[in-house]
């Protein structure tokens, strides 16, 4: 995540226990299966900031890209 020149590292996880990392940050992908009905499907994503980072007080933001594949 960034705020101007300030950067915070983080990971995204597929489980609430935060023990399965979603992807590796280098273009590899982890998949999350599930089924939906109609046009709605909710999948929880969990995040964690590693301790020990030099945090400058600010509002931080980042974007994640999700690809959704539909199979019939």
N, CA, C and O atoms as a Maestro MAE file, in Angstrom:
{
 s_m_m2io_version
 :::
 2.0.0
}

f_m_ct {
 s_m_title
 :::
 protein
 m_atom[288] {
  # First column is atom index #
  i_m_mmod_type
  r_m_x_coord
  r_m_y_coord
  r_m_z_coord
  i_m_residue_number
  s_m_chain_name
  s_m_pdb_residue_name
  s_m_pdb_atom_name
  i_m_atomic_number
  :::
  1 25 0.849 -1.162 0.000 1 A "UNK " " N  " 7
  2 3 0.000 0.000 0.000 1 A "UNK " " CA " 6
  3 2 0.893 1.224 0.000 1 A "UNK " " C  " 6
  4 15 1.992 1.209 0.555 1 A "UNK " " O  " 8
  5 25 0.419 2.263 -0.617 2 A "UNK " " N  " 7
  6 3 1.228 3.471 -0.704 2 A "UNK " " CA " 6
  7 2 0.450 4.706 -0.257 2 A "UNK " " C  " 6
  8 15 -0.778 4.774 -0.314 2 A "UNK " " O  " 8
  9 25 1.235 5.664 0.186 3 A "UNK " " N  " 7
  10 3 0.752 7.013 0.467 3 A "UNK " " CA " 6
  11 2 1.878 7.936 0.053 3 A "UNK " " C  " 6
  12 15 2.814 8.168 0.819 3 A "UNK " " O  " 8
  13 25 1.788 8.465 -1.165 4 A "UNK " " N  " 7
  14 3 2.896 9.249 -1.695 4 A "UNK " " CA " 6
  15 2 4.128 8.379 -1.816 4 A "UNK " " C  " 6
  16 15 4.099 7.351 -2.491 4 A "UNK " " O  " 8
  17 25 5.227 8.784 -1.161 5 A "UNK " " N  " 7
  18 3 6.474 8.014 -1.216 5 A "UNK " " CA " 6
  19 2 6.527 6.923 -0.150 5 A "UNK " " C  " 6
  20 15 7.477 6.140 -0.125 5 A "UNK " " O  " 8
  21 25 5.534 6.853 0.724 6 A "UNK " " N  " 7
  22 3 5.528 5.871 1.812 6 A "UNK " " CA " 6
  23 2 4.876 4.575 1.348 6 A "UNK " " C  " 6
  24 15 3.865 4.592 0.647 6 A "UNK " " O  " 8
  25 25 5.468 3.452 1.746 7 A "UNK " " N  " 7
  26 3 4.994 2.136 1.316 7 A "UNK " " CA " 6
  27 2 4.846 1.219 2.528 7 A "UNK " " C  " 6
  28 15 5.717 1.184 3.397 7 A "UNK " " O  " 8
  29 25 3.741 0.479 2.578 8 A "UNK " " N  " 7
  30 3 3.532 -0.553 3.587 8 A "UNK " " CA " 6
  31 2 3.371 -1.898 2.882 8 A "UNK " " C  " 6
  32 15 2.602 -2.014 1.928 8 A "UNK " " O  " 8
  33 25 4.087 -2.898 3.345 9 A "UNK " " N  " 7
  34 3 3.942 -4.248 2.810 9 A "UNK " " CA " 6
  35 2 2.729 -4.913 3.442 9 A "UNK " " C  " 6
  36 15 2.361 -4.605 4.575 9 A "UNK " " O  " 8
  37 25 2.112 -5.827 2.699 10 A "UNK " " N  " 7
  38 3 0.981 -6.579 3.224 10 A "UNK " " CA " 6
  39 2 0.815 -7.857 2.428 10 A "UNK " " C  " 6
  40 15 1.390 -8.007 1.350 10 A "UNK " " O  " 8
  41 25 0.027 -8.779 2.961 11 A "UNK " " N  " 7
  42 3 -0.346 -9.993 2.244 11 A "UNK " " CA " 6
  43 2 -1.852 -10.123 2.250 11 A "UNK " " C  " 6
  44 15 -2.522 -9.638 3.161 11 A "UNK " " O  " 8
  45 25 -2.380 -10.776 1.239 12 A "UNK " " N  " 7
  46 3 -3.794 -11.129 1.183 12 A "UNK " " CA " 6
  47 2 -3.903 -12.629 1.394 12 A "UNK " " C  " 6
  48 15 -3.050 -13.394 0.946 12 A "UNK " " O  " 8
  49 25 -4.963 -13.041 2.081 13 A "UNK " " N  " 7
  50 3 -5.140 -14.447 2.453 13 A "UNK " " CA " 6
  51 2 -6.536 -14.926 2.061 13 A "UNK " " C  " 6
  52 15 -7.474 -14.136 1.953 13 A "UNK " " O  " 8
  53 25 -6.651 -16.226 1.853 14 A "UNK " " N  " 7
  54 3 -7.944 -16.819 1.487 14 A "UNK " " CA " 6
  55 2 -8.683 -17.377 2.693 14 A "UNK " " C  " 6
  56 15 -9.822 -17.823 2.557 14 A "UNK " " O  " 8
  57 25 -8.063 -17.364 3.872 15 A "UNK " " N  " 7
  58 3 -8.703 -17.903 5.074 15 A "UNK " " CA " 6
  59 2 -8.670 -16.868 6.197 15 A "UNK " " C  " 6
  60 15 -7.763 -16.039 6.265 15 A "UNK " " O  " 8
  61 25 -9.676 -16.930 7.078 16 A "UNK " " N  " 7
  62 3 -9.738 -16.010 8.214 16 A "UNK " " CA " 6
  63 2 -8.556 -16.211 9.156 16 A "UNK " " C  " 6
  64 15 -8.147 -15.273 9.841 16 A "UNK " " O  " 8
  65 25 -8.003 -17.423 9.200 17 A "UNK " " N  " 7
  66 3 -6.830 -17.698 10.041 17 A "UNK " " CA " 6
  67 2 -5.561 -17.088 9.453 17 A "UNK " " C  " 6
  68 15 -4.510 -17.088 10.094 17 A "UNK " " O  " 8
  69 25 -5.662 -16.577 8.247 18 A "UNK " " N  " 7
  70 3 -4.540 -15.965 7.535 18 A "UNK " " CA " 6
  71 2 -3.340 -16.909 7.439 18 A "UNK " " C  " 6
  72 15 -2.204 -16.527 7.720 18 A "UNK " " O  " 8
  73 25 -3.619 -18.146 7.037 19 A "UNK " " N  " 7
  74 3 -2.547 -19.126 6.890 19 A "UNK " " CA " 6
  75 2 -2.396 -19.629 5.455 19 A "UNK " " C  " 6
  76 15 -1.543 -20.477 5.191 19 A "UNK " " O  " 8
  77 25 -3.203 -19.124 4.525 20 A "UNK " " N  " 7
  78 3 -3.067 -19.474 3.104 20 A "UNK " " CA " 6
  79 2 -2.967 -18.169 2.319 20 A "UNK " " C  " 6
  80 15 -3.958 -17.459 2.150 20 A "UNK " " O  " 8
  81 25 -1.754 -17.858 1.838 21 A "UNK " " N  " 7
  82 3 -1.532 -16.618 1.091 21 A "UNK " " CA " 6
  83 2 -2.195 -16.713 -0.268 21 A "UNK " " C  " 6
  84 15 -2.107 -17.745 -0.932 21 A "UNK " " O  " 8
  85 25 -2.856 -15.650 -0.685 22 A "UNK " " N  " 7
  86 3 -3.512 -15.597 -1.985 22 A "UNK " " CA " 6
  87 2 -2.511 -15.017 -2.974 22 A "UNK " " C  " 6
  88 15 -2.291 -13.806 -2.995 22 A "UNK " " O  " 8
  89 25 -1.905 -15.866 -3.790 23 A "UNK " " N  " 7
  90 3 -0.881 -15.437 -4.738 23 A "UNK " " CA " 6
  91 2 0.442 -15.203 -4.032 23 A "UNK " " C  " 6
  92 15 0.526 -15.344 -2.812 23 A "UNK " " O  " 8
  93 25 1.476 -14.847 -4.782 24 A "UNK " " N  " 7
  94 3 2.793 -14.625 -4.176 24 A "UNK " " CA " 6
  95 2 3.358 -13.248 -4.501 24 A "UNK " " C  " 6
  96 15 4.527 -12.991 -4.217 24 A "UNK " " O  " 8
  97 25 2.573 -12.366 -5.079 25 A "UNK " " N  " 7
  98 3 3.046 -11.025 -5.387 25 A "UNK " " CA " 6
  99 2 3.921 -10.940 -6.617 25 A "UNK " " C  " 6
  100 15 4.400 -9.858 -6.956 25 A "UNK " " O  " 8
  101 25 4.143 -12.060 -7.299 26 A "UNK " " N  " 7
  102 3 5.009 -12.060 -8.475 26 A "UNK " " CA " 6
  103 2 4.268 -12.539 -9.712 26 A "UNK " " C  " 6
  104 15 4.885 -13.044 -10.650 26 A "UNK " " O  " 8
  105 25 2.965 -12.385 -9.722 27 A "UNK " " N  " 7
  106 3 2.202 -12.774 -10.889 27 A "UNK " " CA " 6
  107 2 1.597 -14.158 -10.801 27 A "UNK " " C  " 6
  108 15 0.751 -14.505 -11.625 27 A "UNK " " O  " 8
  109 25 2.001 -14.961 -9.828 28 A "UNK " " N  " 7
  110 3 1.390 -16.287 -9.674 28 A "UNK " " CA " 6
  111 2 -0.003 -16.106 -9.090 28 A "UNK " " C  " 6
  112 15 -0.288 -15.092 -8.452 28 A "UNK " " O  " 8
  113 25 -0.856 -17.073 -9.304 29 A "UNK " " N  " 7
  114 3 -2.228 -16.933 -8.841 29 A "UNK " " CA " 6
  115 2 -2.627 -18.111 -7.973 29 A "UNK " " C  " 6
  116 15 -2.242 -19.252 -8.229 29 A "UNK " " O  " 8
  117 25 -3.390 -17.820 -6.963 30 A "UNK " " N  " 7
  118 3 -4.041 -18.862 -6.176 30 A "UNK " " CA " 6
  119 2 -5.521 -18.758 -6.507 30 A "UNK " " C  " 6
  120 15 -6.026 -17.659 -6.738 30 A "UNK " " O  " 8
  121 25 -6.210 -19.862 -6.534 31 A "UNK " " N  " 7
  122 3 -7.623 -19.827 -6.881 31 A "UNK " " CA " 6
  123 2 -8.482 -20.042 -5.655 31 A "UNK " " C  " 6
  124 15 -8.072 -20.687 -4.690 31 A "UNK " " O  " 8
  125 25 -9.667 -19.497 -5.709 32 A "UNK " " N  " 7
  126 3 -10.669 -19.680 -4.664 32 A "UNK " " CA " 6
  127 2 -11.915 -20.170 -5.362 32 A "UNK " " C  " 6
  128 15 -12.500 -19.457 -6.177 32 A "UNK " " O  " 8
  129 25 -12.323 -21.385 -5.044 33 A "UNK " " N  " 7
  130 3 -13.491 -21.955 -5.692 33 A "UNK " " CA " 6
  131 2 -14.768 -21.565 -4.990 33 A "UNK " " C  " 6
  132 15 -14.751 -21.075 -3.860 33 A "UNK " " O  " 8
  133 25 -15.861 -21.784 -5.659 34 A "UNK " " N  " 7
  134 3 -17.156 -21.516 -5.070 34 A "UNK " " CA " 6
  135 2 -18.216 -21.492 -6.128 34 A "UNK " " C  " 6
  136 15 -17.931 -21.585 -7.322 34 A "UNK " " O  " 8
  137 25 -19.427 -21.369 -5.689 35 A "UNK " " N  " 7
  138 3 -20.539 -21.262 -6.625 35 A "UNK " " CA " 6
  139 2 -21.388 -20.068 -6.242 35 A "UNK " " C  " 6
  140 15 -21.462 -19.687 -5.073 35 A "UNK " " O  " 8
  141 25 -22.008 -19.502 -7.212 36 A "UNK " " N  " 7
  142 3 -22.895 -18.366 -6.981 36 A "UNK " " CA " 6
  143 2 -24.205 -18.617 -7.684 36 A "UNK " " C  " 6
  144 15 -24.356 -19.580 -8.436 36 A "UNK " " O  " 8
  145 25 -25.136 -17.746 -7.431 37 A "UNK " " N  " 7
  146 3 -26.415 -17.838 -8.132 37 A "UNK " " CA " 6
  147 2 -26.753 -16.460 -8.673 37 A "UNK " " C  " 6
  148 15 -26.538 -15.446 -8.009 37 A "UNK " " O  " 8
  149 25 -27.271 -16.440 -9.857 38 A "UNK " " N  " 7
  150 3 -27.558 -15.147 -10.472 38 A "UNK " " CA " 6
  151 2 -26.281 -14.406 -10.768 38 A "UNK " " C  " 6
  152 15 -25.356 -14.971 -11.352 38 A "UNK " " O  " 8
  153 25 -26.212 -13.146 -10.376 39 A "UNK " " N  " 7
  154 3 -25.033 -12.346 -10.685 39 A "UNK " " CA " 6
  155 2 -24.205 -12.023 -9.450 39 A "UNK " " C  " 6
  156 15 -23.308 -11.183 -9.518 39 A "UNK " " O  " 8
  157 25 -24.487 -12.677 -8.310 40 A "UNK " " N  " 7
  158 3 -23.795 -12.339 -7.076 40 A "UNK " " CA " 6
  159 2 -23.058 -13.535 -6.504 40 A "UNK " " C  " 6
  160 15 -23.609 -14.630 -6.399 40 A "UNK " " O  " 8
  161 25 -21.804 -13.310 -6.135 41 A "UNK " " N  " 7
  162 3 -21.019 -14.303 -5.404 41 A "UNK " " CA " 6
  163 2 -20.056 -13.543 -4.521 41 A "UNK " " C  " 6
  164 15 -19.253 -12.751 -5.014 41 A "UNK " " O  " 8
  165 25 -20.123 -13.771 -3.239 42 A "UNK " " N  " 7
  166 3 -19.235 -13.088 -2.294 42 A "UNK " " CA " 6
  167 2 -18.111 -14.014 -1.883 42 A "UNK " " C  " 6
  168 15 -18.348 -15.172 -1.539 42 A "UNK " " O  " 8
  169 25 -16.887 -13.509 -1.916 43 A "UNK " " N  " 7
  170 3 -15.718 -14.243 -1.442 43 A "UNK " " CA " 6
  171 2 -14.952 -13.302 -0.526 43 A "UNK " " C  " 6
  172 15 -14.580 -12.198 -0.923 43 A "UNK " " O  " 8
  173 25 -14.724 -13.741 0.688 44 A "UNK " " N  " 7
  174 3 -13.986 -12.923 1.650 44 A "UNK " " CA " 6
  175 2 -12.497 -12.957 1.338 44 A "UNK " " C  " 6
  176 15 -11.946 -13.994 0.967 44 A "UNK " " O  " 8
  177 25 -11.867 -11.822 1.494 45 A "UNK " " N  " 7
  178 3 -10.420 -11.695 1.353 45 A "UNK " " CA " 6
  179 2 -9.917 -11.076 2.651 45 A "UNK " " C  " 6
  180 15 -10.478 -10.093 3.136 45 A "UNK " " O  " 8
  181 25 -8.866 -11.650 3.207 46 A "UNK " " N  " 7
  182 3 -8.334 -11.186 4.483 46 A "UNK " " CA " 6
  183 2 -6.940 -10.621 4.263 46 A "UNK " " C  " 6
  184 15 -6.194 -11.115 3.417 46 A "UNK " " O  " 8
  185 25 -6.589 -9.603 5.009 47 A "UNK " " N  " 7
  186 3 -5.278 -8.977 4.857 47 A "UNK " " CA " 6
  187 2 -4.533 -8.895 6.172 47 A "UNK " " C  " 6
  188 15 -5.125 -8.948 7.250 47 A "UNK " " O  " 8
  189 25 -3.222 -8.764 6.061 48 A "UNK " " N  " 7
  190 3 -2.396 -8.574 7.252 48 A "UNK " " CA " 6
  191 2 -1.178 -7.745 6.885 48 A "UNK " " C  " 6
  192 15 -0.518 -7.993 5.876 48 A "UNK " " O  " 8
  193 25 -0.892 -6.759 7.720 49 A "UNK " " N  " 7
  194 3 0.320 -5.954 7.602 49 A "UNK " " CA " 6
  195 2 1.375 -6.554 8.528 49 A "UNK " " C  " 6
  196 15 1.113 -6.694 9.723 49 A "UNK " " O  " 8
  197 25 2.557 -6.912 8.027 50 A "UNK " " N  " 7
  198 3 3.598 -7.435 8.906 50 A "UNK " " CA " 6
  199 2 4.020 -6.383 9.943 50 A "UNK " " C  " 6
  200 15 4.066 -5.189 9.646 50 A "UNK " " O  " 8
  201 25 4.320 -6.839 11.140 51 A "UNK " " N  " 7
  202 3 4.782 -5.952 12.208 51 A "UNK " " CA " 6
  203 2 6.166 -5.410 11.891 51 A "UNK " " C  " 6
  204 15 6.886 -5.956 11.055 51 A "UNK " " O  " 8
  205 25 6.524 -4.335 12.568 52 A "UNK " " N  " 7
  206 3 7.882 -3.806 12.464 52 A "UNK " " CA " 6
  207 2 8.118 -2.846 11.317 52 A "UNK " " C  " 6
  208 15 9.263 -2.482 11.048 52 A "UNK " " O  " 8
  209 25 7.059 -2.424 10.632 53 A "UNK " " N  " 7
  210 3 7.231 -1.477 9.537 53 A "UNK " " CA " 6
  211 2 7.266 -0.054 10.097 53 A "UNK " " C  " 6
  212 15 6.589 0.249 11.080 53 A "UNK " " O  " 8
  213 25 8.046 0.802 9.476 54 A "UNK " " N  " 7
  214 3 8.131 2.194 9.875 54 A "UNK " " CA " 6
  215 2 6.955 2.939 9.240 54 A "UNK " " C  " 6
  216 15 7.026 3.377 8.092 54 A "UNK " " O  " 8
  217 25 5.880 3.072 10.007 55 A "UNK " " N  " 7
  218 3 4.630 3.614 9.462 55 A "UNK " " CA " 6
  219 2 4.572 5.119 9.643 55 A "UNK " " C  " 6
  220 15 4.655 5.623 10.763 55 A "UNK " " O  " 8
  221 25 4.430 5.823 8.547 56 A "UNK " " N  " 7
  222 3 4.205 7.262 8.571 56 A "UNK " " CA " 6
  223 2 2.699 7.490 8.631 56 A "UNK " " C  " 6
  224 15 1.966 6.905 7.834 56 A "UNK " " O  " 8
  225 25 2.213 8.324 9.555 57 A "UNK " " N  " 7
  226 3 0.762 8.566 9.634 57 A "UNK " " CA " 6
  227 2 0.234 9.151 8.320 57 A "UNK " " C  " 6
  228 15 0.673 10.217 7.887 57 A "UNK " " O  " 8
  229 25 -0.687 8.461 7.705 58 A "UNK " " N  " 7
  230 3 -1.257 8.904 6.432 58 A "UNK " " CA " 6
  231 2 -2.381 7.950 6.063 58 A "UNK " " C  " 6
  232 15 -2.608 6.950 6.745 58 A "UNK " " O  " 8
  233 25 -3.073 8.257 4.996 59 A "UNK " " N  " 7
  234 3 -4.060 7.346 4.415 59 A "UNK " " CA " 6
  235 2 -3.370 6.563 3.311 59 A "UNK " " C  " 6
  236 15 -2.814 7.150 2.383 59 A "UNK " " O  " 8
  237 25 -3.405 5.238 3.408 60 A "UNK " " N  " 7
  238 3 -2.744 4.372 2.442 60 A "UNK " " CA " 6
  239 2 -3.792 3.703 1.558 60 A "UNK " " C  " 6
  240 15 -4.907 3.435 2.005 60 A "UNK " " O  " 8
  241 25 -3.434 3.436 0.307 61 A "UNK " " N  " 7
  242 3 -4.358 2.795 -0.625 61 A "UNK " " CA " 6
  243 2 -3.587 1.876 -1.564 61 A "UNK " " C  " 6
  244 15 -2.385 2.034 -1.778 61 A "UNK " " O  " 8
  245 25 -4.310 0.920 -2.113 62 A "UNK " " N  " 7
  246 3 -3.756 0.028 -3.127 62 A "UNK " " CA " 6
  247 2 -4.926 -0.517 -3.933 62 A "UNK " " C  " 6
  248 15 -6.081 -0.386 -3.530 62 A "UNK " " O  " 8
  249 25 -4.629 -1.116 -5.047 63 A "UNK " " N  " 7
  250 3 -5.648 -1.755 -5.876 63 A "UNK " " CA " 6
  251 2 -5.256 -3.203 -6.092 63 A "UNK " " C  " 6
  252 15 -4.080 -3.521 -6.266 63 A "UNK " " O  " 8
  253 25 -6.246 -4.077 -6.080 64 A "UNK " " N  " 7
  254 3 -6.003 -5.463 -6.445 64 A "UNK " " CA " 6
  255 2 -6.865 -5.775 -7.652 64 A "UNK " " C  " 6
  256 15 -7.966 -5.244 -7.802 64 A "UNK " " O  " 8
  257 25 -6.354 -6.636 -8.503 65 A "UNK " " N  " 7
  258 3 -7.078 -7.025 -9.712 65 A "UNK " " CA " 6
  259 2 -7.519 -8.475 -9.549 65 A "UNK " " C  " 6
  260 15 -6.715 -9.346 -9.219 65 A "UNK " " O  " 8
  261 25 -8.790 -8.719 -9.781 66 A "UNK " " N  " 7
  262 3 -9.348 -10.069 -9.660 66 A "UNK " " CA " 6
  263 2 -9.887 -10.472 -11.019 66 A "UNK " " C  " 6
  264 15 -10.635 -9.728 -11.653 66 A "UNK " " O  " 8
  265 25 -9.497 -11.658 -11.454 67 A "UNK " " N  " 7
  266 3 -10.036 -12.209 -12.705 67 A "UNK " " CA " 6
  267 2 -11.053 -13.278 -12.354 67 A "UNK " " C  " 6
  268 15 -10.779 -14.179 -11.562 67 A "UNK " " O  " 8
  269 25 -12.212 -13.169 -12.945 68 A "UNK " " N  " 7
  270 3 -13.292 -14.127 -12.690 68 A "UNK " " CA " 6
  271 2 -13.526 -14.926 -13.956 68 A "UNK " " C  " 6
  272 15 -13.788 -14.365 -15.019 68 A "UNK " " O  " 8
  273 25 -13.428 -16.250 -13.832 69 A "UNK " " N  " 7
  274 3 -13.697 -17.153 -14.951 69 A "UNK " " CA " 6
  275 2 -14.991 -17.904 -14.654 69 A "UNK " " C  " 6
  276 15 -15.190 -18.406 -13.548 69 A "UNK " " O  " 8
  277 25 -15.859 -17.973 -15.646 70 A "UNK " " N  " 7
  278 3 -17.119 -18.691 -15.504 70 A "UNK " " CA " 6
  279 2 -17.067 -19.937 -16.371 70 A "UNK " " C  " 6
  280 15 -16.707 -19.868 -17.546 70 A "UNK " " O  " 8
  281 25 -17.422 -21.060 -15.799 71 A "UNK " " N  " 7
  282 3 -17.525 -22.307 -16.537 71 A "UNK " " CA " 6
  283 2 -18.950 -22.805 -16.442 71 A "UNK " " C  " 6
  284 15 -19.602 -22.673 -15.407 71 A "UNK " " O  " 8
  285 25 -19.408 -23.355 -17.492 72 A "UNK " " N  " 7
  286 3 -20.778 -23.874 -17.518 72 A "UNK " " CA " 6
  287 2 -20.785 -25.361 -17.463 72 A "UNK " " C  " 6
  288 15 -21.853 -25.974 -17.476 72 A "UNK " " O  " 8
  :::
 }
 m_bond[287] {
  # First column is bond index #
  i_m_from
  i_m_to
  i_m_order
  :::
  1 1 2 1
  2 2 3 1
  3 3 4 2
  4 3 5 1
  5 5 6 1
  6 6 7 1
  7 7 8 2
  8 7 9 1
  9 9 10 1
  10 10 11 1
  11 11 12 2
  12 11 13 1
  13 13 14 1
  14 14 15 1
  15 15 16 2
  16 15 17 1
  17 17 18 1
  18 18 19 1
  19 19 20 2
  20 19 21 1
  21 21 22 1
  22 22 23 1
  23 23 24 2
  24 23 25 1
  25 25 26 1
  26 26 27 1
  27 27 28 2
  28 27 29 1
  29 29 30 1
  30 30 31 1
  31 31 32 2
  32 31 33 1
  33 33 34 1
  34 34 35 1
  35 35 36 2
  36 35 37 1
  37 37 38 1
  38 38 39 1
  39 39 40 2
  40 39 41 1
  41 41 42 1
  42 42 43 1
  43 43 44 2
  44 43 45 1
  45 45 46 1
  46 46 47 1
  47 47 48 2
  48 47 49 1
  49 49 50 1
  50 50 51 1
  51 51 52 2
  52 51 53 1
  53 53 54 1
  54 54 55 1
  55 55 56 2
  56 55 57 1
  57 57 58 1
  58 58 59 1
  59 59 60 2
  60 59 61 1
  61 61 62 1
  62 62 63 1
  63 63 64 2
  64 63 65 1
  65 65 66 1
  66 66 67 1
  67 67 68 2
  68 67 69 1
  69 69 70 1
  70 70 71 1
  71 71 72 2
  72 71 73 1
  73 73 74 1
  74 74 75 1
  75 75 76 2
  76 75 77 1
  77 77 78 1
  78 78 79 1
  79 79 80 2
  80 79 81 1
  81 81 82 1
  82 82 83 1
  83 83 84 2
  84 83 85 1
  85 85 86 1
  86 86 87 1
  87 87 88 2
  88 87 89 1
  89 89 90 1
  90 90 91 1
  91 91 92 2
  92 91 93 1
  93 93 94 1
  94 94 95 1
  95 95 96 2
  96 95 97 1
  97 97 98 1
  98 98 99 1
  99 99 100 2
  100 99 101 1
  101 101 102 1
  102 102 103 1
  103 103 104 2
  104 103 105 1
  105 105 106 1
  106 106 107 1
  107 107 108 2
  108 107 109 1
  109 109 110 1
  110 110 111 1
  111 111 112 2
  112 111 113 1
  113 113 114 1
  114 114 115 1
  115 115 116 2
  116 115 117 1
  117 117 118 1
  118 118 119 1
  119 119 120 2
  120 119 121 1
  121 121 122 1
  122 122 123 1
  123 123 124 2
  124 123 125 1
  125 125 126 1
  126 126 127 1
  127 127 128 2
  128 127 129 1
  129 129 130 1
  130 130 131 1
  131 131 132 2
  132 131 133 1
  133 133 134 1
  134 134 135 1
  135 135 136 2
  136 135 137 1
  137 137 138 1
  138 138 139 1
  139 139 140 2
  140 139 141 1
  141 141 142 1
  142 142 143 1
  143 143 144 2
  144 143 145 1
  145 145 146 1
  146 146 147 1
  147 147 148 2
  148 147 149 1
  149 149 150 1
  150 150 151 1
  151 151 152 2
  152 151 153 1
  153 153 154 1
  154 154 155 1
  155 155 156 2
  156 155 157 1
  157 157 158 1
  158 158 159 1
  159 159 160 2
  160 159 161 1
  161 161 162 1
  162 162 163 1
  163 163 164 2
  164 163 165 1
  165 165 166 1
  166 166 167 1
  167 167 168 2
  168 167 169 1
  169 169 170 1
  170 170 171 1
  171 171 172 2
  172 171 173 1
  173 173 174 1
  174 174 175 1
  175 175 176 2
  176 175 177 1
  177 177 178 1
  178 178 179 1
  179 179 180 2
  180 179 181 1
  181 181 182 1
  182 182 183 1
  183 183 184 2
  184 183 185 1
  185 185 186 1
  186 186 187 1
  187 187 188 2
  188 187 189 1
  189 189 190 1
  190 190 191 1
  191 191 192 2
  192 191 193 1
  193 193 194 1
  194 194 195 1
  195 195 196 2
  196 195 197 1
  197 197 198 1
  198 198 199 1
  199 199 200 2
  200 199 201 1
  201 201 202 1
  202 202 203 1
  203 203 204 2
  204 203 205 1
  205 205 206 1
  206 206 207 1
  207 207 208 2
  208 207 209 1
  209 209 210 1
  210 210 211 1
  211 211 212 2
  212 211 213 1
  213 213 214 1
  214 214 215 1
  215 215 216 2
  216 215 217 1
  217 217 218 1
  218 218 219 1
  219 219 220 2
  220 219 221 1
  221 221 222 1
  222 222 223 1
  223 223 224 2
  224 223 225 1
  225 225 226 1
  226 226 227 1
  227 227 228 2
  228 227 229 1
  229 229 230 1
  230 230 231 1
  231 231 232 2
  232 231 233 1
  233 233 234 1
  234 234 235 1
  235 235 236 2
  236 235 237 1
  237 237 238 1
  238 238 239 1
  239 239 240 2
  240 239 241 1
  241 241 242 1
  242 242 243 1
  243 243 244 2
  244 243 245 1
  245 245 246 1
  246 246 247 1
  247 247 248 2
  248 247 249 1
  249 249 250 1
  250 250 251 1
  251 251 252 2
  252 251 253 1
  253 253 254 1
  254 254 255 1
  255 255 256 2
  256 255 257 1
  257 257 258 1
  258 258 259 1
  259 259 260 2
  260 259 261 1
  261 261 262 1
  262 262 263 1
  263 263 264 2
  264 263 265 1
  265 265 266 1
  266 266 267 1
  267 267 268 2
  268 267 269 1
  269 269 270 1
  270 270 271 1
  271 271 272 2
  272 271 273 1
  273 273 274 1
  274 274 275 1
  275 275 276 2
  276 275 277 1
  277 277 278 1
  278 278 279 1
  279 279 280 2
  280 279 281 1
  281 281 282 1
  282 282 283 1
  283 283 284 2
  284 283 285 1
  285 285 286 1
  286 286 287 1
  287 287 288 2
  :::
 }
}
